[in-house]
């Protein structure tokens, strides 16, 4: 079963959103300068020790290390500053509006079986059989088992576009037979995935390298109006024919 509904927000979901509003800025000039000073001291120590044997070599090595660290810190600071600005300008108003209107968008799923794809990077992917000859494709940090509630901040770049947001992973047994994917009404902010069923034992586990890349990377909360077997057939790379 797969159903998309709009419903009132629960108290648990309110708590998740309220905690996000307390997020501390990630871009810290003080931390960047403090970190840089440590590496400058380390480089000075290298120059002091090695300089007795070869002053030029020690200066080149120490200076190169400092320049690399400065470049990395500049990127780190500007990257986090961009995320902080996006959070203030986009995420905060969206959360405040959701808390005010008290409504969320929900996708309720009840599955009979699941196939797991051991993924590239840190994300596994899942193909759920939701009945009526339909399959649900999911991939991402929100869809993982965890020992405690976690609110994960992520930045993802794809096709030149950078996406930023949060995914709440509730303490759960995963993959699960019954769960709900909750977002704000406009779909811009993911609130979380909440389970209410039992653990599903995968009927098959596949390595991501065996899959067609274009299809695998398209997994993102996607409902396909095809049975599970048909999806798997399209997903798997054709096996080379054995020569007799």
TAVEN-V537850 format. One record per backbone hydrogen bond with DSSP energy under -1.0 kcal/mol. NH is the residue of the N-H (numbers start at 1). CO is the residue of the C=O. E is the energy in kcal/mol with one decimal. If there is no record, write none. Layout:
nh | co | e
NH | CO | E
NH | CO | E
This chain:
nh | co | e
3 | 108 | -2.1
5 | 106 | -2.9
7 | 104 | -2.1
9 | 102 | -1.9
14 | 10 | -2.0
15 | 11 | -2.2
16 | 12 | -1.8
17 | 13 | -2.0
18 | 14 | -2.7
19 | 15 | -2.2
20 | 16 | -1.3
21 | 17 | -1.4
23 | 20 | -1.8
32 | 28 | -2.0
33 | 29 | -2.5
34 | 30 | -2.5
35 | 31 | -2.8
36 | 32 | -2.2
37 | 33 | -2.4
38 | 34 | -1.5
39 | 35 | -1.5
40 | 36 | -2.2
41 | 37 | -2.2
42 | 38 | -2.1
43 | 39 | -2.6
44 | 40 | -2.4
45 | 41 | -1.9
46 | 42 | -2.1
47 | 43 | -2.4
48 | 44 | -2.3
49 | 45 | -2.5
50 | 46 | -2.9
51 | 47 | -1.5
53 | 50 | -1.5
54 | 50 | -2.6
58 | 54 | -2.2
59 | 55 | -2.3
60 | 56 | -2.5
61 | 57 | -2.5
62 | 58 | -2.6
63 | 59 | -2.7
64 | 60 | -2.4
65 | 61 | -2.3
66 | 62 | -2.0
67 | 63 | -2.3
68 | 64 | -2.3
69 | 65 | -2.4
70 | 66 | -2.5
71 | 67 | -2.3
72 | 68 | -2.4
73 | 69 | -2.7
74 | 70 | -2.2
75 | 71 | -2.2
76 | 72 | -2.8
77 | 73 | -2.8
78 | 74 | -2.4
79 | 75 | -2.8
80 | 76 | -2.2
81 | 77 | -2.2
82 | 78 | -2.1
83 | 79 | -2.0
84 | 80 | -2.7
85 | 81 | -2.3
86 | 82 | -2.3
87 | 83 | -2.5
88 | 84 | -2.3
89 | 85 | -2.6
90 | 86 | -2.9
91 | 86 | -1.2
92 | 87 | -2.8
94 | 90 | -1.4
95 | 91 | -2.6
96 | 92 | -2.8
97 | 93 | -2.3
98 | 94 | -1.9
99 | 95 | -2.6
100 | 96 | -1.7
101 | 97 | -2.7
102 | 98 | -2.3
104 | 7 | -2.8
105 | 183 | -2.8
106 | 5 | -3.2
107 | 181 | -2.1
108 | 3 | -2.9
109 | 179 | -2.9
110 | 1 | -2.8
111 | 177 | -3.1
112 | 129 | -2.4
115 | 127 | -2.0
116 | 204 | -2.3
117 | 125 | -3.0
118 | 206 | -2.9
123 | 120 | -1.1
125 | 117 | -2.3
126 | 138 | -2.9
127 | 115 | -2.4
128 | 136 | -2.8
129 | 113 | -2.5
130 | 134 | -1.5
135 | 224 | -2.6
136 | 128 | -2.3
137 | 222 | -3.3
138 | 126 | -2.6
140 | 124 | -1.1
143 | 140 | -1.3
144 | 142 | -1.0
150 | 169 | -2.2
152 | 167 | -2.7
154 | 165 | -2.6
156 | 163 | -3.0
158 | 161 | -2.8
161 | 158 | -2.1
163 | 156 | -3.9
165 | 154 | -2.0
167 | 152 | -2.2
169 | 150 | -3.2
177 | 198 | -2.5
179 | 109 | -2.0
180 | 194 | -2.2
181 | 107 | -2.5
182 | 192 | -3.0
183 | 105 | -2.8
184 | 189 | -2.1
187 | 184 | -1.7
191 | 182 | -2.5
192 | 182 | -1.8
193 | 168 | -1.6
194 | 180 | -2.6
196 | 178 | -2.9
197 | 178 | -1.3
200 | 175 | -2.9
203 | 114 | -2.4
206 | 116 | -2.9
208 | 118 | -2.4
210 | 207 | -2.0
211 | 208 | -1.7
212 | 235 | -3.2
216 | 212 | -2.6
217 | 213 | -2.7
219 | 216 | -1.5
222 | 137 | -2.5
224 | 135 | -3.4
226 | 224 | -1.9
231 | 227 | -1.9
232 | 228 | -2.4
233 | 229 | -2.0
234 | 230 | -1.7
235 | 231 | -2.3
236 | 232 | -2.3
237 | 210 | -2.9
